[in-house]
């Protein structure tokens, strides 16, 4: 086994050379080296195990048996950080209720899940571990051994997280009630099972499978854990203050408000009589850091601007009289939980980086946004205050919101229970 670790060390921690490697090439090299290392690891590990227990030659004779390992788990949950705690908390609570063991791994040092405790009489039921960030976390996951790995992270076997030969089944749980095809290309193609929030999400996944020739996945509608959690907390939120407040909460990328419009929209807002809360998508902080920092600097002179980077969005949502967004799932969080008005800029969405580029029909998300919100053209930004005042005075679109809510958020309050049912793991 030591030889395996030495080989692994040499592959990943070789002395640096003085050459520049662009990010795309670097990602490809990491994936290539990971694939080589993972294959070698599991090959030599299996050989060593069979030598130790005398089954190596039985294997060649067809008499081999399945060998476990002290690092093997029935269920591993991986979280990218504290922003996903509301997704996983109901699942862990249901696992504890049924006394089902689980390993909770996270890339967030401040993830509340690390403080989650199981029953007093079974202290080791929920094992928790901070596994690092970036390549450190990817190496851990690529060598994982488990019956089931459950996570919200798209891009399995496409980006840095590869399917480990030691994992029997990969399950993706959606952290949004919008189309799963709004993920970047091939986001869900190589999962074995997808846990959906609504029945409508099945159609597009099946269409992608047929067009791409990928294996048909198990699709299970379970509801939405994080909306279950947030709905329980509504009664405990403080009453909204009297100040007119607008929340700007976009998605990230070229289609997002910050990247597409920036100050063209935000400066007229800042000059209005509204209090402005700007809540960037968490990925913007990583992928659009320069854009974000420039906008923050340019708006620093306005006292009515507040930036919000909280791990969860419910407090910011509750304080807003109206929401401005783009195609972000936060629109549905806001409409389903608070039934308050939504405004969105009207523009031609560039579908090319997303799975929905291979879907024939228009995405449910875009149809739903038109029913919930009011579109605004870029030429109207200069009159944004008047538009917001007018929209706030209009009748709420309650009937449309309720129908869309029923489609996208099925089984309210039951998602944790239904997810554990779908895992198919029995009590210890």
C-alpha positions in Angstrom: 0.0 0.0 0.0 2.9 2.4 0.7 4.0 2.1 -2.9 0.6 3.3 -4.0 0.8 6.4 -1.8 4.4 7.1 -3.1 3.2 6.9 -6.7 0.3 9.1 -5.8 2.6 11.7 -4.2 4.9 11.8 -7.2 2.0 12.4 -9.6 0.4 15.2 -7.6 3.3 16.9 -5.8 6.1 16.8 -8.4 8.5 19.8 -8.3 7.2 22.7 -10.3 8.8 23.8 -13.6 9.0 27.4 -14.7 6.4 27.3 -17.4 2.9 28.8 -17.8 -0.1 26.6 -18.2 -3.4 28.2 -19.0 -6.4 27.3 -16.8 -8.1 25.1 -19.5 -4.9 23.1 -20.1 -4.3 22.9 -16.3 -7.8 21.4 -15.8 -7.2 18.9 -18.6 -3.9 17.8 -17.1 -5.4 17.5 -13.7 -8.2 15.3 -15.1 -5.7 13.2 -17.0 -3.4 12.7 -14.0 -6.3 12.0 -11.7 -7.6 9.3 -14.1 -4.2 7.6 -14.2 -3.7 7.8 -10.5 -7.2 6.5 -9.6 -7.0 3.6 -12.1 -3.5 2.6 -10.7 -4.7 3.0 -7.1 -7.7 0.7 -7.3 -5.8 -1.9 -9.5 -2.9 -2.2 -7.1 -5.2 -2.0 -4.0 -7.3 -4.9 -5.3 -4.2 -6.9 -6.0 -2.8 -6.3 -2.5 -6.0 -7.2 -0.9 -6.3 -10.5 -2.8 -2.7 -11.3 -2.0 -3.3 -10.7 1.7 -6.4 -12.8 2.0 -5.2 -15.5 -0.5 -7.9 -14.9 -3.1 -5.7 -13.6 -5.9 -5.4 -17.0 -7.6 -9.1 -17.8 -6.8 -9.9 -14.7 -8.8 -8.3 -16.2 -11.8 -10.1 -19.4 -11.2 -13.5 -17.6 -11.0 -13.8 -18.1 -7.2 -13.2 -14.5 -6.1 -15.3 -12.7 -3.6 -16.1 -9.1 -2.8 -13.7 -7.6 -0.3 -14.6 -4.6 1.8 -12.4 -1.9 3.2 -12.1 0.0 6.5 -12.6 3.2 4.4 -15.8 2.0 2.6 -19.1 3.8 3.5 -22.7 2.9 2.7 -23.5 6.6 2.1 -21.3 9.7 1.6 -22.8 13.1 1.2 -20.6 15.8 -0.3 -21.3 19.5 0.2 -19.5 22.3 -1.5 -20.0 24.5 1.6 -22.4 26.1 4.0 -24.5 27.6 1.3 -25.9 24.1 0.7 -26.6 23.2 4.4 -30.4 23.8 3.9 -30.3 21.2 1.1 -28.7 18.5 3.2 -30.0 19.2 6.8 -33.4 17.6 6.3 -31.7 14.5 4.8 -29.3 14.1 7.7 -32.1 14.6 10.2 -34.1 11.8 8.5 -31.0 9.6 8.5 -30.6 10.1 12.2 -34.3 9.4 12.8 -33.9 6.1 11.0 -30.4 5.4 12.5 -28.8 5.1 9.1 -25.0 5.8 9.1 -23.6 8.5 6.8 -20.3 10.3 6.1 -20.8 14.0 5.6 -17.9 15.6 3.7 -17.7 19.3 3.0 -15.4 21.8 1.4 -16.6 24.5 3.8 -14.6 24.9 7.0 -17.5 26.9 8.5 -20.2 24.5 7.2 -22.9 24.0 10.0 -23.0 20.4 9.0 -19.7 19.9 10.8 -21.5 20.7 14.0 -24.4 18.4 13.3 -24.7 15.6 15.9 -26.4 12.3 15.8 -28.2 10.5 18.6 -26.4 10.4 22.0 -26.5 6.6 22.0 -24.9 6.3 18.6 -22.1 9.0 18.5 -20.5 7.6 15.4 -23.6 7.4 13.2 -22.9 10.6 11.3 -19.2 11.0 10.5 -18.2 14.6 9.5 -15.1 15.8 7.8 -13.7 18.9 6.1 -12.0 17.6 3.1 -10.4 20.8 1.8 -11.2 22.9 -1.3 -10.4 22.8 -5.0 -8.0 20.0 -6.1 -7.6 18.8 -2.5 -11.3 18.0 -2.3 -11.3 16.6 -5.9 -8.5 14.1 -5.0 -10.4 13.0 -2.0 -13.6 12.4 -4.0 -11.9 10.8 -6.9 -10.5 8.1 -4.6 -13.8 7.7 -2.6 -15.2 4.3 -1.7 -18.9 4.1 -1.0 -22.1 2.4 -2.0 -23.7 5.8 -2.7 -22.3 9.3 -3.1 -25.0 12.0 -2.9 -24.2 15.6 -3.9 -25.5 18.8 -5.5 -22.4 19.4 -7.7 -23.0 19.1 -11.4 -20.4 18.1 -14.0 -19.6 14.6 -12.6 -17.0 12.9 -14.9 -16.9 16.1 -17.0 -15.0 18.6 -14.8 -12.6 17.8 -12.0 -14.8 15.3 -10.0 -14.5 11.9 -11.7 -16.5 8.8 -11.1 -14.5 6.8 -8.6 -14.3 3.0 -9.3 -14.9 2.6 -5.6 -18.4 4.2 -5.7 -21.3 2.1 -6.8 -23.9 4.8 -7.4 -23.8 8.6 -7.8 -27.0 10.5 -7.0 -27.6 14.2 -7.7 -30.0 16.2 -5.6 -31.3 19.4 -7.2 -30.7 22.6 -5.2 -33.2 24.6 -7.3 -36.8 24.2 -8.5 -35.9 25.3 -12.1 -34.9 23.2 -15.1 -32.0 20.9 -14.5 -31.0 21.8 -18.1 -29.9 25.3 -16.9 -26.7 23.6 -15.7 -23.6 24.0 -17.8 -23.2 21.4 -20.6 -23.3 17.7 -19.6 -24.0 18.7 -16.0 -26.0 15.6 -15.1 -25.1 13.2 -17.9 -23.0 10.8 -15.8 -25.1 10.5 -12.7 -27.0 7.3 -12.0 -30.0 8.9 -10.3 -31.4 12.4 -10.1 -33.6 13.6 -7.3 -36.1 16.1 -8.7 -38.3 18.8 -7.2 -41.1 18.5 -9.7 -42.5 16.0 -12.3 -42.0 18.5 -15.1 -38.2 18.2 -14.9 -38.2 14.6 -16.2 -39.1 15.4 -19.8 -35.9 17.4 -20.7 -33.6 15.0 -19.0 -35.0 12.1 -21.0 -34.7 14.2 -24.2 -31.0 14.8 -23.5 -30.4 11.1 -22.8 -32.0 10.2 -26.1 -30.1 12.8 -28.1 -26.7 12.1 -26.5 -27.0 8.4 -26.3 -26.3 8.3 -22.6 -27.5 5.7 -20.1 -31.0 6.3 -18.8 -30.9 7.6 -15.3 -33.3 6.8 -12.4 -35.5 9.9 -11.9 -37.2 10.4 -8.6 -39.4 13.3 -7.6 -38.8 14.1 -4.0 -39.6 17.8 -3.5 -37.2 20.5 -2.4 -35.4 20.3 0.9 -34.1 23.9 1.1 -37.6 25.4 0.5 -39.0 23.1 3.2 -36.4 24.5 5.6 -37.0 28.1 4.6 -40.8 27.8 4.7 -40.5 26.6 8.3 -38.6 29.7 9.2 -41.0 32.3 7.8 -43.0 32.7 11.0 -39.8 33.6 12.9 -38.6 36.3 10.6 -38.8 39.9 11.9 -41.4 42.1 10.3 -40.3 44.1 7.3 -39.3 47.7 7.9 -41.0 50.6 6.2 -38.2 51.5 3.8 -38.9 50.8 0.2 -36.4 48.1 -0.6 -35.4 46.3 -3.9 -33.3 43.2 -3.9 -31.0 42.6 -6.9 -30.2 38.9 -6.9 -28.8 37.7 -10.3 -27.3 34.5 -11.5 -23.7 34.4 -12.8 -22.1 34.3 -16.2 -22.5 36.2 -19.4 -26.3 36.1 -19.1 -26.3 37.4 -15.5 -27.3 41.0 -14.7 -23.9 42.0 -13.2 -21.9 40.8 -16.3 -24.5 41.9 -18.9 -25.6 45.3 -17.6 -23.5 46.2 -14.5 -23.8 50.0 -13.8 -26.2 50.5 -16.6 -28.9 49.1 -14.3 -27.3 49.5 -10.9 -26.5 53.2 -11.1 -30.1 54.3 -11.9 -31.2 52.1 -9.0 -28.7 53.7 -6.7 -30.0 57.2 -7.7 -33.5 56.2 -6.8 -35.3 56.6 -3.4 -35.1 52.8 -2.9 -32.8 51.0 -0.5 -30.9 48.6 -2.7 -29.7 45.2 -1.5 -27.3 43.6 -4.0 -26.8 39.8 -3.5 -24.4 38.3 -6.1 -24.5 34.6 -6.9 -21.9 32.7 -4.8 -20.2 31.7 -8.1 -19.8 35.3 -9.1 -17.4 35.8 -6.1 -15.2 33.1 -7.7 -15.7 33.5 -11.4 -16.4 37.2 -11.8 -14.3 38.6 -9.0 -12.9 41.5 -11.0 -16.3 42.6 -12.3 -17.7 42.4 -8.8 -14.9 44.4 -7.3 -15.2 47.1 -9.9 -18.9 47.5 -9.4 -18.5 47.6 -5.6 -15.9 50.4 -6.0 -18.0 52.4 -8.4 -21.1 52.2 -6.1 -19.2 52.9 -2.9 -20.4 56.5 -2.8 -24.0 55.6 -2.5 -25.3 55.2 1.0 -28.5 53.3 0.0 -26.5 50.4 -1.4 -26.0 47.3 0.7 -24.1 44.2 -0.4 -25.3 40.8 0.9 -23.1 37.7 0.9 -25.0 35.6 3.5 -24.8 31.8 3.0 -28.6 31.7 2.8 -30.9 34.2 1.1 -34.1 34.1 3.2 -33.3 37.2 5.3 -32.5 39.3 2.2 -35.7 38.0 0.5 -37.9 38.9 3.5 -36.6 42.5 3.6 -37.4 43.2 -0.1 -40.6 44.7 -1.4 -39.6 43.7 -5.0 -37.0 41.6 -6.7 -34.9 42.2 -9.8 -33.2 39.1 -11.2 -32.5 37.4 -14.5 -33.0 33.6 -14.9 -31.9 32.7 -11.3 -33.8 30.2 -9.2 -34.0 32.9 -6.5 -37.0 34.3 -8.5 -39.0 31.2 -7.5 -37.7 31.2 -3.9 -39.0 34.8 -3.6 -42.3 34.2 -5.4 -43.2 30.9 -3.8 -42.3 32.0 -0.2 -43.4 35.7 -0.2 -45.6 36.1 -3.3 -44.1 39.6 -4.0 -43.5 41.2 -7.4 -40.5 40.4 -9.6 -38.9 42.4 -12.4 -36.4 41.0 -14.9 -34.5 42.6 -17.9 -35.6 41.4 -21.2 -32.8 40.1 -23.4 -31.9 37.2 -25.7 -30.5 34.4 -23.5 -27.4 32.7 -24.9 -28.1 29.0 -24.4 -24.8 27.7 -25.8 -23.0 27.0 -22.5 -26.0 25.2 -21.0 -27.7 21.8 -21.4 -30.9 23.6 -22.6 -29.1 24.4 -25.8 -29.9 20.8 -26.9 -33.6 20.9 -25.9 -36.2 21.6 -28.6 -38.8 23.3 -26.4 -38.4 26.5 -24.5 -37.3 25.9 -20.9 -40.0 25.8 -18.2 -37.9 28.5 -16.3 -38.3 31.1 -19.0 -42.0 30.4 -19.5 -42.6 30.6 -15.7 -40.6 33.9 -15.3 -42.9 35.5 -17.8 -45.9 34.5 -15.8 -44.5 35.6 -12.5 -42.5 38.8 -13.4 -42.6 41.9 -15.5 -40.0 42.4 -18.2 -38.0 45.6 -18.5 -36.1 46.7 -21.6 -32.6 48.1 -21.3 -33.9 51.5 -22.6 -36.2 51.7 -19.6 -33.4 51.5 -17.0 -33.3 55.3 -16.7 -36.9 55.2 -15.4 -36.4 52.2 -13.2 -37.8 53.9 -10.0 -41.1 54.7 -11.7 -41.3 51.1 -13.0 -40.8 49.6 -9.6 -43.4 51.9 -8.0 -45.9 51.0 -10.7 -45.3 47.2 -10.4 -45.6 47.3 -6.6 -49.0 49.0 -7.0 -50.3 46.3 -9.4 -52.3 43.3 -8.4 -50.2 40.3 -7.4 -50.1 37.3 -9.8 -51.3 34.9 -7.2 -53.0 32.3 -9.4 -50.1 31.8 -11.7 -47.6 31.7 -8.8 -49.6 29.0 -7.1 -49.9 26.8 -10.2 -46.2 27.1 -10.9 -45.4 26.4 -7.3 -47.5 23.2 -7.4 -45.5 22.1 -10.6 -42.0 22.9 -9.3 -42.2 22.2 -5.6 -44.0 19.0 -5.0 -44.5 17.3 -1.7 -43.9 20.4 0.5 -42.4 19.4 3.9 -41.6 15.8 2.8 -38.4 16.1 0.8 -36.0 14.8 3.5 -38.2 11.7 4.1 -38.6 11.0 0.4 -34.9 11.4 -0.4 -33.9 8.9 2.3 -36.6 6.5 0.9 -35.1 7.0 -2.6 -31.6 6.1 -1.3 -32.9 2.6 -0.5 -30.6 2.2 2.6 -32.0 0.4 5.6 -31.6 1.0 9.3 -28.5 -0.4 11.0 
